Amino acid sequence: QQICRAMKTVSSIKLRKAEERIRSAQPYADALRQLVTNLGSAELVHPLLEIRDVQRSGLVVITADKGLAGSYNVNIIREAFALVRELGEVQAIPLGRRAADAFRRADIAVEMSVTPLGTPEFRTIAAVADHIGQLYTQREWDRVYLVYQRFGGRVVTEQLLPIEPIGADEVATDFLFEPNPAAILEQLLPRYLRTLLYTAVLAASASEHAARVAAMSLATDNAEELI
């Protein structure tokens, strides 16, 4: 009971810090999305926007490094394996030790991994996003999916690449861009990809800690009942 209560306390502290990181990153993510939205009204071409026939897919899966978090890891890995069966030829990038171990046991090709994931660092996640963008640009991958658990939500599968164009109907104002929109997009989309992946990792980290708080709270209560 003392061990479970201590783990609950530690996870509660980590959860508060994870929520603070999400709040800190959100204004930048929102501003970047708005800028991409403003560019969305132009007919622009970029390798990360290119839609092509799918021969090989990439799969990025975010899990925890440790267990004792209820069904958190199990649900994510189950969703990822279902997607692997659907996609056929696929390579994976696991972020977190539990995903890496699961793919190794299932003999699924792993392009690279980040283990342990620990406290998410933007520099580390940005390097992963840049590598994913390079694989897509070089046509090693034709579609990239992301599997993780949203904070306060459920496990989701999202398309990471190609970046889906944001509807022009969301643009409320005509903008003048300097330099031209194509030059801005060349610099903007790789940053946008980094931000998409980083905010997903932050959300997954917060979800992990929330799941562990709930699991350890229940374990503490069960231990009390047994005593």
ZAMARGU-4260 file (C-alpha; in steps of 0.2 Angstrom, whole numbers, plus 5000, padded with zeros to 4 digits):
<rodrens>
0) 5000/5000/5000 | 5014/5012/5004 | 5023/5008/4988 | 5007/5011/4978 | 5003/5027/4987
5) 5021/5034/4984 | 5019/5030/4965 | 5003/5039/4965 | 5010/5054/4973 | 5025/5054/4961
10) 5014/5052/4946 | 5003/5066/4952 | 5018/5078/4952 | 5023/5072/4935 | 5006/5075/4929
15) 5005/5093/4934 | 5022/5096/4926 | 5016/5088/4910 | 5000/5099/4910 | 5011/5114/4912
20) 5022/5108/4897 | 5006/5106/4886 | 5000/5124/4891 | 5017/5131/4887 | 5018/5123/4870
25) 5000/5126/4865 | 5001/5145/4860 | 5016/5141/4848 | 5007/5126/4840 | 4991/5137/4838
30) 5000/5151/4830 | 5009/5139/4818 | 4993/5131/4813 | 4985/5148/4810 | 5000/5153/4799
35) 4998/5136/4789 | 4979/5140/4788 | 4983/5157/4780 | 4994/5149/4767 | 4981/5135/4764
40) 4972/5146/4752 | 4986/5146/4740 | 4989/5132/4727 | 5006/5127/4734 | 5017/5112/4731
45) 5029/5104/4744 | 5036/5086/4746 | 5027/5085/4763 | 5010/5089/4755 | 5012/5076/4741
50) 4999/5062/4740 | 5004/5046/4731 | 5000/5028/4730 | 5005/5019/4746 | 5018/5005/4744
55) 5026/5006/4761 | 5019/5015/4777 | 5028/5022/4792 | 5020/5020/4809 | 5025/5031/4824
60) 5019/5024/4841 | 5020/5033/4858 | 5019/5023/4874 | 5027/5023/4891 | 5044/5016/4896
65) 5036/5007/4911 | 5020/4998/4916 | 5009/5000/4931 | 4998/5012/4922 | 4982/5001/4920
70) 4978/4997/4902 | 4987/5012/4895 | 5001/5003/4885 | 4990/4988/4881 | 4977/4999/4872
75) 4990/5008/4862 | 4999/4993/4856 | 4983/4984/4852 | 4978/4999/4841 | 4995/4999/4833
80) 4995/4980/4829 | 4978/4981/4821 | 4984/4995/4810 | 5000/4985/4805 | 4989/4970/4800
85) 4978/4983/4789 | 4993/4992/4781 | 5004/4977/4776 | 5021/4983/4772 | 5026/4994/4787
90) 5041/5001/4797 | 5039/5007/4814 | 5046/5021/4825 | 5042/5017/4843 | 5044/5031/4856
95) 5044/5023/4873 | 5051/5006/4879 | 5035/4997/4879 | 5031/5000/4861 | 5049/4995/4856
100) 5048/4979/4866 | 5032/4975/4858 | 5038/4977/4840 | 5054/4967/4843 | 5044/4953/4850
105) 5032/4954/4835 | 5047/4954/4823 | 5040/4971/4815 | 5054/4981/4806 | 5059/4996/4817
110) 5067/5011/4808 | 5073/5019/4823 | 5067/5021/4841 | 5068/5033/4856 | 5070/5022/4872
115) 5069/5028/4886 | 5057/5042/4881 | 5058/5049/4898 | 5053/5067/4900 | 5050/5073/4882
120) 5063/5085/4875 | 5059/5095/4860 | 5076/5093/4853 | 5074/5074/4853 | 5057/5074/4845
125) 5062/5087/4832 | 5076/5075/4826 | 5063/5061/4825 | 5051/5072/4815 | 5065/5078/4803
130) 5070/5060/4800 | 5052/5055/4796 | 5051/5070/4784 | 5067/5064/4776 | 5060/5047/4773
135) 5044/5053/4766 | 5053/5066/4755 | 5065/5052/4748 | 5049/5041/4745 | 5055/5028/4757
140) 5038/5030/4765 | 5022/5034/4756 | 5011/5037/4771 | 5015/5040/4790 | 5003/5036/4804
145) 5004/5041/4822 | 4996/5031/4836 | 4995/5038/4854 | 4982/5042/4868 | 4976/5060/4868
150) 4976/5068/4885 | 4959/5066/4893 | 4953/5056/4878 | 4956/5039/4870 | 4969/5030/4859
155) 4968/5038/4841 | 4977/5035/4825 | 4981/5051/4815 | 4989/5054/4798 | 5005/5062/4800
160) 5011/5063/4782 | 5006/5069/4770 | 5001/5084/4779 | 4983/5087/4775 | 4979/5104/4768
165) 4968/5115/4779 | 4953/5121/4771 | 4953/5138/4763 | 4936/5142/4770 | 4945/5144/4787
170) 4955/5159/4781 | 4945/5174/4786 | 4957/5187/4779 | 4968/5190/4763 | 4986/5191/4768
175) 5002/5198/4759 | 5017/5187/4762 | 5035/5192/4762 | 5044/5183/4755 | 5032/5173/4744
180) 5021/5160/4751 | 5031/5145/4743 | 5047/5151/4751 | 5038/5153/4768 | 5031/5135/4766
185) 5048/5128/4763 | 5053/5133/4780 | 5036/5132/4789 | 5031/5114/4785 | 5046/5105/4793
190) 5043/5115/4809 | 5024/5111/4808 | 5028/5093/4807 | 5040/5094/4822 | 5026/5103/4832
195) 5013/5091/4827 | 5024/5076/4834 | 5030/5086/4849 | 5012/5091/4855 | 5007/5073/4852
200) 5021/5067/4863 | 5017/5079/4877 | 4999/5074/4876 | 5004/5055/4877 | 5015/5059/4892
205) 5001/5068/4902 | 4990/5053/4898 | 5002/5041/4904 | 5004/5050/4921 | 4985/5052/4922
210) 4983/5033/4919 | 4996/5029/4932 | 4988/5040/4945 | 4972/5031/4942 | 4979/5014/4943
215) 4990/5017/4958 | 4975/5025/4967 | 4964/5010/4964 | 4979/4999/4970 | 4980/5009/4986
220) 4962/5006/4989 | 4963/4988/4985 | 4978/4986/4997 | 4968/4995/5011 | 4953/4983/5008
225) 4965/4968/5010 | 4973/4975/5025
</rodrens>
